[in-house]
Amino acid sequence: FSGSMFDAMLAEFEREASRPAARVLRIRARGNVFCTGRERAGRDAEAIRSEAARIIEVKRWLRTSPLISVAEVQGDAFGFGFGLAILCDFALVAEHAHLGFPEMRAGLPPTAIMAYLGEYTLPRFAFPLVLLGDPISPERALQIGLISQVCPADRLRGEADALVERILRLDPSAARRCKEFFLAAQQQSFEQNCHAALEALIAGSLAVLAKEK
């Protein structure tokens, strides 16, 4: 993933999110691999800071986007590519793919993924994954909670199509509220979530009654 690709992806994200009719963000790639990492072109502190900030911005946007995101991983995904798939609301992976975070083999702790990896899997699974950098199978990634589904390669697109169709059958505003509350609940205490749930249930119920009328 090059710097220009980061810029293009972020621009596309923002453009789609601004469209009222947009509901699903589907991320996929051409070729034999999904993404084997990112370009490290920076050679001074300022350039490296700019690169790092851009990575974090893309991940922050993807995590907080009102769109329901689906990653269709048809091949190997390492480093940034694997982290991108994990951040999506749904990650469907071809059964032959290899997944991992090899950054430590170059002496660079993968802090961008560690910022959120613990929210998807237990520390006992997460730490060896980032420290040792060994690739894992999609089946293992599914077992430890990092992806949603493992598919035969020839069925991957069909499974993604079916998932998108199910999402699009949901009420658009309810789906957005569902994602918004789900993300917020992970950052708050139980008491805060109970209070927020009460208010959300009232607002949601009123919205349903208004539609029935």
PEGILIN-V351937 format. One record per backbone hydrogen bond with DSSP energy under -0.5 kcal/mol. NH is the residue of the N-H (numbers start at 1). CO is the residue of the C=O. Records with the same first field share a line. If there is no record, write none. Layout:
BEGIN
NH = CO + CO
END
This chain:
BEGIN
6 = 2
7 = 3
8 = 4
9 = 5
10 = 6
11 = 7
12 = 8
13 = 9
14 = 10
15 = 11
16 = 12
17 = 13
18 = 14
19 = 16
20 = 18
22 = 19
25 = 68
26 = 24
27 = 25 + 70
28 = 26
29 = 72
34 = 76
35 = 76
39 = 1
41 = 39
48 = 44
49 = 45
50 = 46
51 = 47
52 = 48
53 = 49
54 = 50
55 = 51
56 = 52
57 = 53
58 = 54
59 = 55
60 = 56
61 = 57
62 = 58
63 = 59
64 = 60
65 = 61
68 = 23
69 = 67
70 = 25
71 = 90
72 = 27 + 70
73 = 71 + 92
74 = 72
76 = 32
77 = 98
78 = 35
79 = 100
81 = 78
83 = 79
84 = 80
85 = 81
86 = 82
87 = 83
88 = 84 + 85
90 = 69
92 = 71
93 = 149
94 = 73
95 = 151
97 = 94
99 = 136
100 = 77
101 = 129
105 = 102
106 = 103
107 = 104
108 = 103
109 = 107
111 = 109
113 = 110
114 = 110
115 = 111
116 = 113
117 = 113
118 = 114
119 = 116
120 = 117
121 = 117
125 = 122
126 = 122
127 = 123
129 = 125
130 = 126
131 = 127
132 = 128
133 = 128 + 129
136 = 99
138 = 97
141 = 137
142 = 138
143 = 139
144 = 140
145 = 142
146 = 141
147 = 141
148 = 91
149 = 91
151 = 93
155 = 152
156 = 152 + 153
159 = 155
160 = 156
161 = 157
162 = 158
163 = 159
164 = 160
165 = 161
166 = 162
167 = 163
168 = 164
169 = 165 + 166
170 = 167
175 = 171
176 = 172
177 = 173
178 = 174
179 = 175
180 = 176
181 = 177
182 = 178
183 = 179
184 = 180
185 = 181
186 = 182 + 183
187 = 183 + 184
188 = 184
193 = 189
194 = 190
195 = 191
196 = 192
197 = 193
198 = 194
199 = 195
200 = 196
201 = 197
202 = 198
203 = 199
204 = 200
205 = 201
206 = 202
207 = 203
208 = 204
209 = 205
210 = 206
211 = 207
212 = 208
213 = 209
END
